[in-house]
Amino acid sequence: MRVHHLNCGCMCPLGGALFDGFSKGPTAQLVCHCLLIETERHGLVLVDTGFGECDVLEPRKRLSGFFIAFNNIRFERRFTALEQIRQLGFAAEDVRHILLTHLDFDHAGGLSDFPGAQVHLLQREMDAARSTHSFLGHRRYRRRQWDEVRNWQFYEPGGDLWFGFQAVKELRGLPPEILLIPLTGHTHGHAGVAVQTADGWLLHAGDAYFYRDEVGQTERHCTPGLRFYQRMMEVDRPARLGNQHRLWTLSLEHRDEVTLFCSHDAKELERMQSRAPSP
């Protein structure tokens, strides 16, 4: 398999380094880190989609004004997964599978760009999205982004252990090197996606953590802005903090076997893009 690391969204909230830890100006640089996986027999696989073409064309119809303003989202077609896939020489129909860490607006916006793909998700996430009644719930889950999907593949937590985590291994139509790892807390059906490559395992942790120094360091650290955002968006605080601690332990005890990254840290994306794509 060959793995490409894509940035499928640009968010620049006010706060600069208080969010991203490095910006010199008043705004931060947050990304939507997605994966494009080339497989030999299963076509292209996307992990998350970021914002899609319809989001770029009609953001106010697709997204909440609250989050557009809060995150200072920059809507540009060049960031869409579809445009980047075309630049790599592929077409939309080459994407046969999409794995979602969760259904938040900045992770599922591109689903409508790939109508022929099977979309894989934990069942609990869809249940939560369909039944939410809270202020943030109505604004984080945007039905317009996914109401036309016809080929859902839903899963229950469970299965074999993967480095101490439960892993959904039997993903329909996908190779056994791709796993869904339940990581609840940010949302009720949040999950990570593990991919086995020739260089070891990759773990896309989605929004289970937000800042690079929350893993891989003996002393954990998160910026004030992202610490606030994580708490604002959580639905189960004990579960979120418990899974963060488990990921931190994984990053220290198995650093030579597993490479972790999250969805929105620009420095992590830069580091992963600097590595040669895994053959």
N, C-alpha and C positions, 0 to 999 in steps of 0.2 A: 504494500500500500504506500501511496505517496500522500503526504499531508501538507496542505497549504494553510497558513494562518492569515485570515482576512480581517480587516477592520470594516465592519458593516454599519457604522454609525459614528457620528461625531457630536459629543455633548460638551458644552463649555460653561458650566455653572459659575456664577460669581463666587469668588473665594480663592481663586488661584491655588497657591501651594497649600492652603488649608484643606483643599480637596486632594490634589494629585501629588503633593510633596515636592514639586520641582518648578512649576510655572513662576515666572517673574512678574507677570502682569496681573490684572484683576480677575481674569477668568482662568479656569482650569481646563485641562485637556483629558477628557474621558472617552474611551473607545467602546465599541461593541465587538469583542473578540469572538469571531466565528471560525469554524474549521471547514475546509473542503477536503474531503478524502477521496482519492482515486482508488477504486478497488478493481481487481482483475475481472470479476464475474458479476458484480452487483451494481455496476454503474457508479455514478458520483453520489457521495453521501455528504449532506450538510449537517453540521452541528450548530444549531441556532441560525437565525436568518438576519438579525438586526432589523433595520428599517428597510421597507421595500419601496418599489417604484410608486405605488399608490400613496404611500405615506409622503413621499417627496412631492408628488403632484398636488395632493389635497390634504395637507397635514391637519387642518382644522376639522375636517370631516372624519378623519380616522383616529385622531389622538386627542387626549385631554389637554385643554388649554393650560390647566394647572401644571402638568408635567412639561409641556412645551416651554413654558416660561421658567419653571424652577430649574430645569436642566439646560436651558438655553440651547435647544437642539438645533443643529445646522443641517438643513435638508438639502443634500446634494446627491445627484444620481450616481456620481462616481463612487460613492460609498456603498451602493447597494450590492448585495451578493450577485444579483443577476448581471450587472454591468461588469463586475470583476471576473465572473465565470466566462463571460463572452470574451474578455480581454485575454483569458487563458486559452482560448480557442474552442470552448465548449458552448453548448446551447442549453436552454432551459430544460428541454426534455431529457438531457443527459443526467439530470439530478433525479434519481429514482427514490431516494430516501432522505428524510429530514428528521433528525433527532432534536427534540427540544428539551433544554434544561428546565424551562417553565414557560408560562404563557404571558409573561409581562410584555407590555407594548414595545419595549426595545429589544425583544428577543424573537418575537413572532411576526413582525411586520412584513417580512418577505414571503410568507407562506403563499400569498396569492400570485407570486411570480412563478411558482412551480406547481401548477395545478395537477400534473401527472404524478407527483411524488407521494409515496406513503409517508405519513407523519406519525412518528413514534413518541409516546408521552405516557407518564404515569397517570393511571385512571383518576387518582385522587386530585391531580391538578385540574383536570377538566371538570370534575365535580365541584371543586372550589370556585372555579371561574364562572360556572353556570349558576351558582347559588349565592354569590356574594351580595351583600346589602350595605356594605360600609362605604364611607366617603372615598377612601383610597382604593377599595376594591373595584368600584365602578370605574375608576380612572386608570388603574393599572391594567385591567383586563378589558381589551377592546374587541368586541365581537366582530366588528367589520374586518378585522385583520384575519380572522380564521373561520368565519361562518360559511365560507364556500368550500372548505376542505371536505372532500368526500371519502378519502381513504385514510381514516384514522386507525392506528394500531395502539391499543391501550394495554397497560401492564399493571400488575399488582406488585408491591414490594415483596422481596423474597428471592430465594435461589441460593447459589453457592456463595462462599465467602471469597472476597478479593482483598487481600491485605487487611483482613479484619472487618471489612465493610460488606454488607449484603450487596449482591450483584444480580441484576436481571440479565441472564446470559443468553437465553433463547429469544433473541430479537428476530421477529419474523422477516425472512428475506435478507438478513444481514449476516456477514461472516462472524465467526465466534471471537474474532479479535476486537470486536466492538461491544462494549458493555454499558448498561445503564446502572448508575450507582445512586440509590436514594439518599438525598441529603436535605431533609426537610428543615424548616425553620423560617427561611426567607419567604417561602410560600408553603402551603400544605403538601403540594406534590412536587416540590423542587427536587432535581436530580443532577448529578454530574455524569459525564460521559468519559469512559476510559477507552483508550485506543492502544493496542499493542503494535509497536513498530519494530523495525530491525534495531533501533537504538534504545529500546526499552519502552516502558509504558508512558503515555501521556494521560493526564487527567484534567479535563476541562471541568472546573468546579463551579461554573456558572456564577451565581451570586451568593454562594455559600460563604465566601469572603470577598472583600473589595480591594484590599491594598496589599502590595507585594510583601511587606514586612510582617504580615500576619502569619506567614508560613516561612519555613526555611531559616529562621533566625532563632537563636536560643532565647532572646528577649523579644516578645511580640510587640508590634507597634502598629497603630492605625492613625491616620490624620483625623483631626476633629470633624471636618466636614463629612468624611465618609463614615466615621463612627456614628454621627447623627443620622445620616441617610439610612444606614443599615438598621438602626433601631426604629426609625420611622416606618420602614417597609416590612419589618418582621411580622409574622403572624404567630410564631411560637418561639418565644425568647429562649427557654431552656433547650429546646431542640437545636436552635441556631447556634447557640454558644457551645453546646455539646459537640455538634458536628465540626465547628471551627477548631475546637481543641483536638479532635480526632485527626483532622487534616493537618494541623500543625505537627502532631506526633508523627504522622505518616511522612511528612516532608523531612523530618529529621532522621527518622529510623530507616527510611528506604530511599534516601536522596539519590542513590546510585541506580535505583530501579524505576522510580516514578518521578516524572516532571510535572509539577502542578502549575496551573495558571487559572486566573479568574476571568470574568467577562469584561471588566471596565478599566483595568490598569494599563495605561499606555506604555509604561516601561516594560511590563511583562510581555506585551505584544511585540514590542521592538526587539526584545531578547529572543523570542521564539522565531520571529521573521529573519533574524540574523543567522539562524541555524539553517543548514542545507535541508531541503525537504527530504523526509525519510523515504528511502526507496522501498 
